[in-house]
Amino acid sequence: MKKLYSALLLLISITLCAQTYTFTTFNTNNSGIASNNINDFERSASGTLWITTNNGFSRMIGNSFTNYNTSNSSIGTDMLKDVAVAGSTIWISTYGNGIIRYNGTTFTNYNTNNPNMPNNSATSIATDGSGNFWMGSASGLSRFNGTSWTTYNTSNSQLISNNVTSIAVDANNNVWIATDGMLQRFNGTTFTSITDGVSKILKVTTAGLYVSTGDGLGIIVNNDYTNIYWTNNSCLASCNVNALGIDETNKVWLGLDICGNAPGGVQNFTNCVTYSTSNSALPDNSITSINVIDSNVIWVGTLEGGLVRMNQTDGPICAAPTGLNVAQFGQSSAYLAWTSANPAPANGYIYRYSTTNNVTGATESSTSQTGAGIDQLQPNTTYYWWVASACEPITWVSGGSFTTAPLPGCTTANYGLFPAATYTPGCSGTAELIASNAWAGEYTNVNILADKQYIFSSSVATDYITITNANATVIYTSGPTPLTWTPSNISGVIRYFLHTNSNCESQNTNRIRYITCSNIVANCGAPTGLSATNITSNSSRINWSAPTTAPASYDLYIATSSTAPGANTAPNVTSAIAGIDVLSGLAASTIYYFWIRSNCGASKSAWVSGGSFTTNAALNCNGASNGLFPEAIFTPACTGNFETIVTNAYGGEYTHVSVVANKQYTFSSSVATDYITITNLAGTVALASGTTPVIWNSGSTSGVIRYFLHSQNCGSETVPRVRSIKCIDAQTTACPPPSAVIGQNITSNSFLIKWTAPVNEPTIYEVYVSASSTAPTATTTATVSTNNILTTFENAQPATTYYFWVRSNCNINKSNWIAGGSVTTLNALSCNGALYGLFPNETYTPACTGVNEQIVTNAWAGEYTNVNVTANKQYTFSSSVTTDFITITNTAGTIVYASGQTPVSWSSGNLTGIIRYYIHTNANCGNQPTSRTRFISCTNPVVVNCGMPGTPVVSNITSNSCRIAWTAPDVAPSNYEVYISTSSAWPEFNANPVASPMSAILNYYSFLDASTTYYYWVRSVCGTSQSDWSLGGSFTTLASLICNSAYFGLYPEDTIVLQNSGAIEPVAYQSYAGQYSNVTLGANKQYQFTSSVATDFITITNQAGTIVLASGQTPLNYATGNSVVNVRYYLHANTTCDPDDMPRDKFAKASTLGLDDSAVINRFKVYPNPTAGQFNVDTGTVIADKIEIFDHVGRIILTQLTSSTKTTLTLNGLSDGVYLIKIYSQDKTAVEKLVLKKN
C-alpha cells in the first residue's frame, strides 16, 4: 500500500471556530425506536429514515416510529445489518439469514433456497440506477435483477478474491469492490484493479472515492491515492472510520469508533472538530452510520446509544408552512395549497395524504412550490393530508380533510329488480344472455368473482350502465354500453343497472341484457415499479421493472384523461424492453396519465397505472425530443480550457452538469447555428439561452443544472455534434447576472417579473419584454429598468403571450440576458386587469365578524388583492371612493364571480379558497395611483341575497331542442339567465345568456344541432346583481331522423293515455307544428293519427325519440305489438319538418288490430329471435301482402312480397342491433322487433 504524507501540514492542529450543535437522542426510553443498537440507517428522498437494529426494522417519519419484526410481519429475522434505499424499495441484509426486500407493503425474504443465491451472509449491499441489487459476500459479487441472481467470482471473472468486504455504486452504475484489501471497479463487463489497502468503501463522489484503510482515511482520485490520513499525521480522531458524509459546503463528516486511546465520536474532519460523550450530548462514541443532510442537520447511528440528530443552533430555522387549504378537488384529483414558511425552506416541501387520519404510512411526495396536485384518488372518499418543510426537524402540519366527488352513475330503478334471481356468469369468455326482455330502469343482481374481467352490455347501443355494490351505496364504475370492469379483490353480489342514457332515464321496451366474464391470464405477469423521470416540456422517460418472466413486449397507454384503459384499448406505444428512454411529442404544461401492461402474444396482463406526471412549462427551448445524454452527470475540471462532454450529441438532447458558485461557464456546440439553453435541475427555470456559445456566470448557483442543445428554432436533429464546456473563475470586474427569473401575478393587462439577485448586486437591472420569442442581444434596449428585484409589466394586451429577459447593469458593463420564459395574459373580462399588480402581497383572511374590515388604507385603483374565503358566507367588498368599480374573480383571474360599483355583495356558495378582489375607478376599468381604503365584510348569508338556483335538470330532448328546469332559491329573483354551450368551459361572469326566463323552467330551447353534446348553466338575476352560475351538466341531442325535432317542445305536459274506444280522441287542442306529445298506446291496436291541418306531417317514435316507428302525411296509420307502449307523437307543417305557430288540433283513433282478427296477431311469430342473420316470419292462417324491415332510424332496408304463411328472410351486411318487422295485409299492419346478433 502506498503511504502518502504530502498533506501532513494541511491538517495538523487546525483550529477553527466550531459551529454549535444540539443533540437529540431517540432511544427505547424516550421514543418508539426498536432498539438502541443502530446497525445502519438510510434516509429516503422524502425524509423518511429506515433503520436496521438487532431487534427488527424501524421506519421513522417525523418523530414517529413504526417497527417491523418477526412477531408482527413476514420479516425473516430480527437481526438486521445494512440497509439500501432505491426509490420506494428497501433492501436489508441480515446476519446469516439472507436478504430482505420491502416494497412499502410486503417483506420478501431471499436466501440460498432461492435458485443461484450464493450466500446468506452479505458483507455489503448497494443498488444501481437500473434497478439492480448488488451484494458482496464470501462467495464473490452478486447481482439480483428482480428475477434471477448472477454471481461473479474468481472462477468466472477477473475478480481477485471471492472475499468481498465492501461495495458501492457510482453515478455511472460502475460497481466498486473491496476484496481482501484490493480495490476493483466493475463496469458490467470487465473488472479493473485500482489499488490496494482498502478495508471499506465509505463514499463515492464524482471527484473520487473516500475509503477506510483499516487504520486511517484515504482519498482516491483518478485510480490512485491522493491523500491518506492517520491519527499521527492529521487531526483524525480515531483509526476506525466507519461512516462518512459531506455537507453542502464540502465539509467532510466522519463517524468514528473507539481505537486505543482515541475516543471516536462524530468529527467535522475539514475543521478538525470532534464531538464525543466528553464534550457534547452524544450518548455513545461508537458510531455505526452517519447521514449528512447539510451543515445544519446531521443524523448519527450509534452502537448502543440509539439514533441521534445534530442540529446547528446558529443555523437557519426550519419553519413550518401555514394557511393550508384544498383549492379544488374532483372525483379522482385535488390541488393542495399552503402559504410559504418564513423563511422558505431551501429544499421545498413534503406533503402526505391518506384515507386514515394518521400521517404515518401516508402516501408521500415533494415539491418546490406552495401547492401540489394529486391524482389517482378514489371517488366519494375522504382524504386527510399534511405538509412539512423539507428541513430538519420535520414538523407535519395538518390540512384537515376533503372528500372527493362521487362517480357519475345511475342508481335508480323505476322498474325495480329483474330478473328476480341472482345471475352467476359461467365465465366462458363469451357473451351470456341474462334477459332478452330487460327494460331500461331495471337492475339485476350478479354474483361476481375477484380477479376476473367483466363486460356489461345492452342490445341498445345508446344504453347507459352503472355497476354498484349490493346495496347501491358505492358506484364501482359507469358508462355507455359496453362497459368493461375488473373488480380486483371484490367478490359477491353487485347490482347491474341499465338506463337509456346518463340522465338515468327509463324505458319499458325490451332490450337484451348481456354479461361477459373472462379470466385475467395469470401467466402474463404485470410490470412493476412504474415511474416517469427526465421530464421536459415535450418529453419524458418512462420506467418500469419486468415481471419474473419477461413478456414478448410491453404496451404503453398515455392520455391527458385519468380514465383507465380497458382490455381492448389500443396502446399508444409498444416496447420490446422494460422502459422507454424517451417518450417525445408531449405538450407543455400538461398532465399525462400512463399505464403499462405486459404483452405475452396470446395473452396480456392487466393495465398497471403509473400515476401521472406534468410536463414542464415551455421556456426558451427546454424540451428534449432525444432525451438525456449522456446518463452521467458531467463535472467540469475548470482548467480554463474547453472540455469535451461528448462527441456524438444530438440536437434535442440535454446533459446534466454539476456547477459550482462564482464561476463563469461557456457552453458551446460544434454546429455554429445550434441554440443552447441552461436551466435549473428540474428544467423549469431558464438561467441563460442563446446561439452557441453561451456564457453564464453561476453567481450563487451550485449543484446540477441542465444543458439543452437544439438545432435552430428549438429543433431536433440526429446528426452528431460535439458538446463542450469551459469553466473559469468569475472575474471580480464582471457583472454577475440575476437568476431564477419568473413571471407571476398574471392579469389581463399586467404581470409581475421577479428574479434572484447575484451575490454582488449590480447598480440596476434591465428588463426586456416582447411578444416575440427572439432573444435580445447585447445592444438591445431594455423595456424597463429598476433597482428592485421585481417589476410589474404594465399595459400588456389581453390573451397575449409575452417573453421576458433580465440582465444586470453594473454601469461599466452588463451581464448576459437571463431568460424567464413566457407568460400568457388573461382574456379580458369585466375589469380583471391590474395595471399596478398585486397589493398587498399577503393573502388577506377576513375574520367574518360582520363588520367592515380594513385591508389597506393605501390601495390604488388598478390593483388586486388575494382574499381567502370560505363556503356559505356573504361577502361585501367596498372602497372609500364611492364611484370605484369592483370585480371578484377566481384565484387565476379567469372567471368573474361578481362585479359592480362599490359596494359589491357576493355569496361564496360552496367555494373555499383564494379569490381576487380588483378595484378600478369605473366600469371602463380605469386606473388611478391615489390612495383609497379597501374594505371587506363577511357574514353568514341572509335570505335577501341573490341565491343560486338549484341544480338544473334537462329533459324532453329532441334533435333540435330541450327543456331545462331548476328549483328557485328561497327568495325568488326577478328572472333567471340560461347559458348553453358546446364547450365545457365555465361561462364568464359577463357571458351572454341564451335565454332569460321569468320562472324556474325554460319550457324549450331550440336552434340546437343534432347529435351534439351541450353543457348548460343557470343563474339568478336580482335587479343589478346576479348569483353564481349553477352547473346542470351536459346532454346530447338526438340524431336527426324523420322529423324528430320539436322547435316548440312538448305539449301538453301530461302523457295522454288513449281510451281505445274506437272513437276519435283528442291528443292536443291548439297545438303548434313543431311540438310533440307523449302518448300511451294499447297493445294489439291499429291507430290512426290525424291533424286538423290537412298538409301536416306526422312522426311516431319510441319514448326516447331515437327510433321512428311510423311517419307520413296526416292521416298516419300505425299498429302496436303485443304490449302497451309509450310513444312520441310529433307534428310538423310539412315533410321538411318546419314549425308553425298557427294553432291546430291533434287526434288519434284506435281500432282492434288483426291481419284478419286479433287472434291472428297472437299467432304472428318471428324466430329465431335474436337471429344471426336468417329468420322466419309465420303469419298463421293468413298470407300477408308484403313484409318490410326497418332500421332504427326508420329506413326500409328490405321489402319482401309473400306467397305463403311462412317466409324465410336473410339480413346480410348489417350491423348488430334492433330492427322492426312490419307486416301488411290489405289495410292492416302489424309490427314486431327483431334482434340481429351475428356473434
C-alpha positions, 0 to 999 in steps of 0.5 A, a space after each residue: 500500500 502506498 503511504 502518502 504524507 504530502 498533506 501532513 501540514 494541511 491538517 495538523 492542529 487546525 483550529 477553527 471556530 466550531 459551529 454549535 450543535 444540539 443533540 437529540 437522542 431517540 432511544 427505547 426510553 424516550 421514543 418508539 425506536 426498536 432498539 438502541 443498537 443502530 446497525 445502519 440507517 438510510 434516509 429516503 428522498 422524502 425524509 423518511 429514515 429506515 433503520 436496521 437494529 438487532 431487534 427488527 426494522 424501524 421506519 421513522 417519519 417525523 418523530 414517529 416510529 413504526 417497527 417491523 419484526 418477526 412477531 408482527 410481519 413476514 420479516 425473516 429475522 430480527 437481526 438486521 445489518 445494512 440497509 439500501 434505499 432505491 426509490 420506494 424499495 428497501 433492501 436489508 441484509 441480515 446476519 446469516 439469514 439472507 436478504 430482505 426486500 420491502 416494497 412499502 407493503 410486503 417483506 420478501 425474504 431471499 436466501 440460498 433456497 432461492 435458485 443461484 443465491 450464493 450466500 446468506 451472509 452479505 458483507 455489503 449491499 448497494 443498488 444501481 440506477 437500473 434497478 439492480 441489487 448488488 451484494 458482496 459476500 464470501 462467495 464473490 459479487 452478486 447481482 439480483 435483477 428482480 428475477 434471477 441472481 448472477 454471481 461473479 467470482 474468481 472462477 468466472 471473472 477477473 475478480 481477485 478474491 471471492 472475499 468481498 468486504 465492501 461495495 458501492 455504486 457510482 453515478 455511472 452504475 460502475 460497481 466498486 469492490 473491496 476484496 481482501 484489501 484490493 480495490 476493483 471497479 466493475 463496469 458490467 463487463 470487465 473488472 479493473 484493479 485500482 489499488 490496494 489497502 482498502 478495508 471499506 468503501 465509505 463514499 463515492 463522489 464524482 471527484 473520487 472515492 473516500 475509503 477506510 484503510 483499516 487504520 486511517 482515511 484515504 482519498 482516491 482520485 483518478 485510480 490512485 491515492 491522493 491523500 491518506 490520513 492517520 491519527 499521527 499525521 492529521 487531526 483524525 480522531 480515531 483509526 476506525 472510520 466507519 461512516 462518512 458524509 459531506 455537507 453542502 459546503 464540502 465539509 467532510 463528516 466522519 463517524 468514528 469508533 473507539 481505537 486505543 486511546 482515541 475516543 471516536 465520536 462524530 468529527 467535522 474532519 475539514 475543521 478538525 472538530 470532534 464531538 464525543 460523550 466528553 464534550 457534547 450530548 452524544 450518548 455513545 462514541 461508537 458510531 455505526 452510520 452517519 447521514 449528512 443532510 447539510 451543515 445544519 442537520 446531521 443524523 448519527 447511528 450509534 452502537 448502543 446509544 440509539 439514533 441521534 440528530 445534530 442540529 446547528 443552533 446558529 443555523 437557519 430555522 426550519 419553519 413550518 408552512 401555514 394557511 393550508 387549504 384544498 383549492 379544488 378537488 374532483 372525483 379522482 384529483 385535488 390541488 393542495 395549497 399552503 402559504 410559504 414558511 418564513 423563511 422558505 425552506 431551501 429544499 421545498 416541501 413534503 406533503 402526505 395524504 391518506 384515507 386514515 387520519 394518521 400521517 404515518 404510512 401516508 402516501 408521500 411526495 415533494 415539491 418546490 412550490 406552495 401547492 401540489 396536485 394529486 391524482 389517482 384518488 378514489 371517488 366519494 372518499 375522504 382524504 386527510 393530508 399534511 405538509 412539512 418543510 423539507 428541513 430538519 426537524 420535520 414538523 407535519 402540519 395538518 390540512 384537515 380533510 376533503 372528500 372527493 366527488 362521487 362517480 357519475 352513475 345511475 342508481 335508480 330503478 323505476 322498474 325495480 329488480 329483474 330478473 328476480 334471481 341472482 345471475 352467476 356468469 359461467 365465465 366462458 369468455 363469451 357473451 351470456 344472455 341474462 334477459 332478452 326482455 330487460 327494460 331500461 330502469 331495471 337492475 339485476 343482481 350478479 354474483 361476481 368473482 375477484 380477479 376476473 374481467 367483466 363486460 356489461 352490455 345492452 342490445 341498445 347501443 345508446 344504453 347507459 350502465 352503472 355497476 354498484 355494490 349490493 346495496 347501491 351505496 358505492 358506484 364501482 364504475 359507469 358508462 355507455 354500453 359496453 362497459 368493461 370492469 375488473 373488480 380486483 379483490 371484490 367478490 359477491 353480489 353487485 347490482 347491474 343497472 341499465 338506463 337509456 342514457 346518463 340522465 338515468 332515464 327509463 324505458 319499458 321496451 325490451 332490450 337484451 341484457 348481456 354479461 361477459 366474464 373472462 379470466 385475467 391470464 395469470 401467466 402474463 405477469 404485470 410490470 412493476 415499479 412504474 415511474 416517469 423521470 427526465 421530464 421536459 416540456 415535450 418529453 419524458 422517460 418512462 420506467 418500469 421493472 419486468 415481471 419474473 418472466 419477461 413478456 414478448 413486449 410491453 404496451 404503453 397507454 398515455 392520455 391527458 384523461 385519468 380514465 383507465 384503459 380497458 382490455 381492448 384499448 389500443 396502446 399508444 406505444 409498444 416496447 420490446 424492453 422494460 422502459 422507454 428512454 424517451 417518450 417525445 411529442 408531449 405538450 407543455 404544461 400538461 398532465 399525462 396519465 400512463 399505464 403499462 401492461 405486459 404483452 405475452 402474444 396470446 395473452 396480456 396482463 392487466 393495465 398497471 397505472 403509473 400515476 401521472 406526471 406534468 410536463 414542464 412549462 415551455 421556456 426558451 427551448 427546454 424540451 428534449 425530443 432525444 432525451 438525456 445524454 449522456 446518463 452521467 452527470 458531467 463535472 467540469 475540471 475548470 482548467 480554463 480550457 474547453 472540455 469535451 462532454 461528448 462527441 456524438 450529441 444530438 440536437 434535442 438532447 440535454 446533459 446534466 452538469 454539476 456547477 459550482 458558485 462564482 464561476 463563469 461557464 461557456 457552453 458551446 456546440 460544434 454546429 455554429 447555428 445550434 441554440 443552447 439553453 441552461 436551466 435549473 435541475 428540474 428544467 423549469 427555470 431558464 438561467 441563460 439561452 442563446 446561439 452557441 456559445 453561451 456564457 453564464 456566470 453561476 453567481 450563487 448557483 451550485 449543484 446540477 443544472 441542465 444543458 439543452 442543445 437544439 438545432 435552430 428554432 428549438 429543433 431536433 436533429 440526429 446528426 452528431 455534434 460535439 458538446 463542450 464546456 469551459 469553466 473559469 473563475 468569475 472575474 471580480 470586474 464582471 457583472 454577475 447576472 440575476 437568476 431564477 427569473 419568473 413571471 407571476 401575478 398574471 392579469 389581463 393587462 399586467 404581470 409581475 417579473 421577479 428574479 434572484 439577485 447575484 451575490 454582488 448586486 449590480 447598480 440596476 437591472 434591465 428588463 426586456 419584454 416582447 411578444 416575440 420569442 427572439 432573444 435580445 442581444 447585447 445592444 438591445 434596449 431594455 423595456 424597463 429598468 429598476 433597482 428592485 428585484 421585481 417589476 410589474 409589466 404594465 399595459 400588456 394586451 389581453 390573451 397575449 403571450 409575452 417573453 421576458 429577459 433580465 440582465 444586470 447593469 453594473 454601469 461599466 458593463 452588463 451581464 448576459 440576458 437571463 431568460 424567464 420564459 413566457 407568460 400568457 395574459 388573461 382574456 379580458 373580462 369585466 375589469 380583471 386587469 391590474 395595471 399596478 399588480 398585486 397589493 398587498 402581497 399577503 393573502 388577506 383572511 377576513 375574520 367574518 365578524 360582520 363588520 367592515 374590515 380594513 385591508 389597506 388604507 393605501 390601495 390604488 385603483 388598478 390593483 388586486 388583492 388575494 382574499 381567502 374565503 370560505 363556503 356559505 358566507 356573504 361577502 361585501 367588498 367596498 372602497 372609500 371612493 364611492 364611484 370605484 368599480 369592483 370585480 371578484 374573480 377566481 384565484 387565476 383571474 379567469 372567471 368573474 364571480 361578481 362585479 359592480 360599483 362599490 359596494 359589491 355583495 357576493 355569496 361564496 356558495 360552496 367555494 373555499 379558497 383564494 379569490 381576487 378582489 380588483 378595484 378600478 375607478 369605473 366600469 371602463 376599468 380605469 386606473 388611478 395611483 391615489 390612495 383609497 381604503 379597501 374594505 371587506 365584510 363577511 357574514 353568514 348569508 341572509 335570505 335577501 341575497 341573490 341565491 343560486 338556483 338549484 341544480 338544473 335538470 334537462 329533459 324532453 330532448 329532441 334533435 333540435 331542442 330541450 327543456 331545462 328546469 331548476 328549483 328557485 332559491 328561497 327568495 325568488 329573483 326577478 328572472 333567471 339567465 340560461 347559458 348553453 354551450 358546446 364547450 365545457 368551459 365555465 361561462 364568464 361572469 359577463 357571458 351572454 345568456 341564451 335565454 332569460 326566463 321569468 320562472 324556474 323552467 325554460 319550457 324549450 330551447 331550440 336552434 340546437 344541432 343534432 347529435 351534439 353534446 351541450 353543457 348548460 348553466 343557470 343563474 339568478 338575476 336580482 335587479 343589478 346583481 346576479 348569483 353564481 352560475 349553477 352547473 346542470 351538466 351536459 346532454 346530447 341531442 338526438 340524431 336527426 331522423 324523420 322529423 324528430 325535432 320539436 322547435 316548440 317542445 312538448 305539449 301538453 305536459 301530461 302523457 295522454 293515455 288513449 281510451 281505445 274506444 274506437 272513437 276519435 280522441 283528442 291528443 292536443 287542442 291548439 297545438 303548434 307544428 313543431 311540438 310533440 306529445 307523449 302518448 300511451 298506446 294499447 297493445 294489439 291496436 291499429 291507430 290512426 293519427 290525424 291533424 286538423 291541418 290537412 298538409 301536416 306531417 306526422 312522426 311516431 317514435 319510441 319514448 326516447 325519440 331515437 327510433 321512428 316507428 311510423 311517419 307520413 302525411 296526416 292521416 298516419 296509420 300505425 299498429 302496436 305489438 303485443 304490449 302497451 307502449 309509450 310513444 312520441 307523437 310529433 307534428 310538423 307543417 310539412 315533410 321538411 319538418 318546419 314549425 308553425 305557430 298557427 294553432 291546430 288540433 291533434 287526434 288519434 283513433 284506435 281500432 282492434 288490430 288483426 291481419 284478419 282478427 286479433 287472434 291472428 296477431 297472437 299467432 304472428 311469430 318471428 324466430 329465431 329471435 335474436 337471429 344471426 342473420 336468417 329468420 322466419 316470419 309465420 303469419 298463421 292462417 293468413 298470407 300477408 301482402 308484403 313484409 318490410 324491415 326497418 332500421 332504427 332510424 326508420 329506413 326500409 332496408 328490405 321489402 319482401 312480397 309473400 306467397 305463403 304463411 311462412 317466409 324465410 328472410 336473410 339480413 346480410 351486411 348489417 350491423 348488430 342491433 334492433 330492427 322492426 318487422 312490419 307486416 301488411 295485409 290489405 289495410 292492416 299492419 302489424 309490427 314486431 322487433 327483431 334482434 340481429 346478433 351475428 356473434 
